């Protein structure tokens, strides 16, 4: 698939070989058929590892509410807390396209407040874009934020900030009516000028059709392989969490076991007085 990118002499230049991924790069990747790999991060050290590994995009998700703060859902996290995490991640990244979720309550009141908070996030964190959940309900705010010069990522399907409205985290857009609304909302956001669109926990066929009908790159989570990219929460994908095993999740590492083994070895050495040894002492 990477051969769809440009050639320079005998060398194939991947679109993601560029020093910094931008909104333009994301659109070029969709056009070239190069899939977008996005992962979440919430701190400098983790983001630095992912960025140096070459990840295309990092999302400071409001999932920090769960992963970093231990909350049951994303609703409690504040804009100040999101900026704190986003600032740390942005400092770590020289390559990845960095996106920050706008937390619940920061854009739902009206467009003016949404623009004001989006500007604050951009100024204080240094990220490349903000992300909002919703379709026709927020399209006016999306347009206003973009008009202020701020790239926006949309989010349709399962929208965690509306968990109480939907009564849980089940598959969305199963009915014809909801699927039609999602497709229409995707077109509205596409026309509004979003730079990417997250599709969460929707049927694969619908996500594939949406991806075909809009120019905006789509990034799926629990939306099948027909989207233009994928995103996962890093703590889930790297095997740090327990008891969360939705159908769409694949574990790519077992960091929990690695850390458990490591801390166990550290404790053993401290208690046995084998750490620090002579070479590790001044």
C-alpha positions in Angstrom: 0.0 0.0 0.0 2.9 2.3 0.7 3.9 2.2 -3.0 1.0 4.5 -3.7 3.2 7.3 -2.3 5.5 9.3 -4.5 8.8 7.9 -5.9 12.1 9.7 -5.9 14.6 7.8 -8.1 14.6 4.3 -6.8 13.4 5.3 -3.3 9.7 5.2 -2.3 8.9 8.3 -0.2 6.1 7.6 2.3 3.8 10.5 3.0 4.6 9.9 6.7 8.4 10.3 6.0 7.7 14.0 6.3 9.2 15.6 9.4 5.8 16.9 10.6 2.4 15.4 9.9 -0.1 18.2 9.1 -3.8 18.5 8.1 -2.5 18.5 4.5 -0.6 15.3 5.0 -3.7 13.6 6.4 -5.7 14.4 3.3 -2.8 13.3 1.1 -2.6 10.0 3.0 -6.3 9.3 2.3 -5.8 10.2 -1.4 -2.8 7.9 -1.6 -4.4 5.0 0.3 -1.9 5.2 3.1 -3.7 4.3 6.4 -3.4 6.7 9.3 -2.2 5.3 12.6 -3.3 7.2 15.7 -2.9 6.4 19.4 -3.7 8.2 22.6 -1.2 9.6 25.0 -1.4 11.9 28.1 2.1 12.5 29.2 5.5 13.6 27.8 7.4 10.4 28.3 4.8 8.1 26.6 4.2 10.6 23.8 7.9 10.8 23.1 8.2 7.1 22.7 5.3 7.0 20.3 6.5 10.0 18.3 10.0 8.7 17.9 8.5 5.3 16.8 6.9 7.3 13.9 3.2 7.3 14.9 1.2 9.5 12.5 -1.1 11.1 15.1 -1.5 11.3 18.9 -4.8 12.1 20.5 -5.0 13.5 24.0 -8.4 12.0 24.5 -10.7 12.9 27.3 -10.3 9.2 28.0 -7.5 10.6 30.3 -10.5 10.9 32.7 -10.6 7.1 32.9 -6.9 6.2 32.2 -5.1 8.9 34.2 -7.7 10.0 36.8 -9.6 6.7 37.5 -13.1 8.1 36.7 -15.9 5.9 35.4 -16.5 8.0 32.3 -15.1 11.0 30.4 -17.5 13.6 31.8 -15.6 14.8 34.9 -12.4 15.9 33.3 -11.9 19.7 33.0 -10.5 22.0 30.4 -7.6 22.8 32.7 -6.8 19.1 33.1 -7.0 18.5 29.4 -4.6 21.4 28.7 -2.2 20.1 31.3 -2.0 16.7 29.6 -2.0 18.2 26.1 0.8 20.6 26.8 3.0 17.7 28.0 2.2 15.6 24.9 2.7 18.5 22.4 6.2 19.2 23.9 7.2 15.6 23.1 6.1 15.6 19.5 8.1 16.7 16.5 6.5 14.4 14.0 3.0 13.3 15.0 -0.2 15.4 14.3 -1.4 16.2 17.8 -5.1 16.4 18.6 -6.7 17.4 21.9 -10.3 16.5 22.9 -12.5 19.4 23.9 -14.0 18.1 27.2 -17.6 17.9 28.0 -19.1 21.3 28.7 -16.5 23.3 26.9 -18.4 23.6 23.6 -22.0 22.5 24.1 -23.4 25.8 25.5 -22.9 27.9 22.4 -20.5 28.6 19.5 -18.9 31.6 21.1 -17.9 29.6 24.2 -16.7 26.8 22.0 -14.5 29.1 20.0 -13.1 30.7 23.2 -12.2 27.4 24.7 -10.7 26.0 21.5 -8.5 29.1 21.3 -7.5 28.6 24.9 -6.5 25.0 24.3 -4.5 25.9 21.2 -2.7 28.8 22.9 -1.9 27.1 26.2 -1.1 23.5 25.0 0.5 23.9 21.6 -1.5 21.1 19.9 -2.3 21.0 16.2 -6.1 20.5 16.4 -9.1 20.0 18.7 -11.7 17.3 18.5 -15.5 17.7 19.1 -18.2 15.1 19.4 -21.5 15.4 17.5 -22.9 16.1 14.1 -25.6 18.6 13.1 -25.9 19.6 16.8 -22.4 21.1 16.8 -21.7 21.9 13.1 -22.2 25.7 13.7 -19.6 25.6 16.4 -17.2 23.5 14.3 -17.5 26.1 11.5 -16.9 28.9 13.9 -13.7 27.2 15.4 -12.4 26.6 11.9 -13.1 30.2 10.9 -10.9 31.2 13.9 -8.1 29.3 12.2 -8.2 26.1 14.3 -8.2 22.7 12.7 -11.1 20.5 13.9 -11.5 16.7 14.1 -15.1 15.5 14.2 -16.4 12.4 16.1 -19.5 10.4 15.2 -21.0 7.1 16.3 -20.5 6.2 19.9 -19.8 9.6 21.5 -18.7 8.9 25.1 -19.7 12.4 26.3 -23.3 11.4 25.6 -23.1 8.1 27.5 -26.1 8.9 29.7 -28.2 10.0 26.7 -27.6 6.6 25.0 -27.6 4.5 28.2 -24.2 2.9 27.7 -21.4 2.2 25.3 -23.2 -0.1 22.9 -22.9 -0.3 19.1 -24.3 2.8 17.4 -26.1 3.4 14.1 -27.6 -0.1 14.0 -31.0 1.2 12.8 -31.5 2.6 9.4 -32.6 6.0 10.8 -29.5 6.4 12.9 -27.3 5.2 10.1 -28.8 7.7 7.8 -28.3 10.5 10.3 -24.7 9.5 10.8 -24.0 9.6 7.1 -25.7 13.0 6.8 -23.8 14.3 9.8 -20.5 13.1 8.2 -21.3 15.0 5.1 -22.1 18.1 7.1 -18.8 17.9 8.9 -17.0 17.2 5.7 -18.6 20.3 4.1 -17.7 22.3 7.2 -14.1 21.5 6.7 -13.0 19.1 9.5 -9.5 17.8 8.9 -10.4 14.2 10.1 -13.4 12.4 11.4 -13.4 9.7 14.1 -16.0 6.9 13.7 -16.5 5.0 16.9 -18.2 1.7 17.4 -20.4 1.6 14.3 -21.0 -1.2 11.7 -18.1 -1.8 9.4 -20.3 -1.4 6.3 -21.5 2.0 7.4 -18.0 3.2 8.3 -16.7 2.1 4.9 -19.5 3.8 3.1 -19.0 7.1 5.0 -15.3 6.9 4.2 -16.1 6.5 0.5 -18.6 9.4 0.4 -16.5 12.1 2.1 -13.2 13.7 1.3 -12.2 14.0 4.9 -10.0 11.2 6.3 -11.9 8.9 8.6 -10.3 7.3 11.7 -12.0 4.3 13.1 -12.2 2.7 16.6 -14.5 -0.4 16.5 -15.5 0.6 13.0 -13.8 -2.1 10.9 -11.0 -1.9 8.4 -12.7 0.3 5.8 -11.8 3.6 7.4 -8.8 5.7 6.4 -7.1 5.0 9.7 -7.4 3.6 13.2 -7.1 4.9 16.8 -6.8 3.0 20.1 -6.4 4.0 23.7 -2.7 3.3 24.4 -3.3 1.7 27.8 -5.6 -0.8 26.3 -3.5 -1.5 23.2 -0.3 -1.9 25.2 -1.9 -4.3 27.7 -1.8 -2.0 30.7 -5.5 -2.3 31.6 -7.5 -5.3 32.9 -11.0 -6.3 32.4 -11.7 -4.2 29.3 -11.9 -6.5 26.3 -14.3 -5.2 23.6 -14.4 -7.0 20.3 -12.5 -4.3 18.5 -9.5 -4.3 20.8 -6.2 -6.0 20.0 -3.4 -6.1 22.6 -0.1 -5.3 20.9 2.1 -5.6 24.0 1.9 -6.6 27.6 3.3 -3.7 29.4 1.4 -4.6 32.6 3.4 -7.8 32.9 6.7 -6.1 32.0 6.1 -3.5 34.7 4.9 -6.0 37.3 8.0 -8.1 36.7 10.3 -5.1 36.7 8.9 -3.6 40.0 9.0 -7.1 41.6 12.7 -7.4 40.7 13.4 -3.9 42.0 11.8 -4.7 45.3 13.6 -8.0 45.6 17.0 -6.3 45.0 16.3 -3.5 47.5 15.3 -5.9 50.2 18.2 -8.2 49.5 20.5 -5.2 49.6 21.9 -6.0 46.2 20.8 -2.6 44.9 22.6 -0.3 44.7 25.9 -2.2 44.4 29.4 -0.7 44.4 29.4 0.3 40.8 26.0 2.1 41.3 27.3 4.2 44.3 29.3 7.4 44.4 
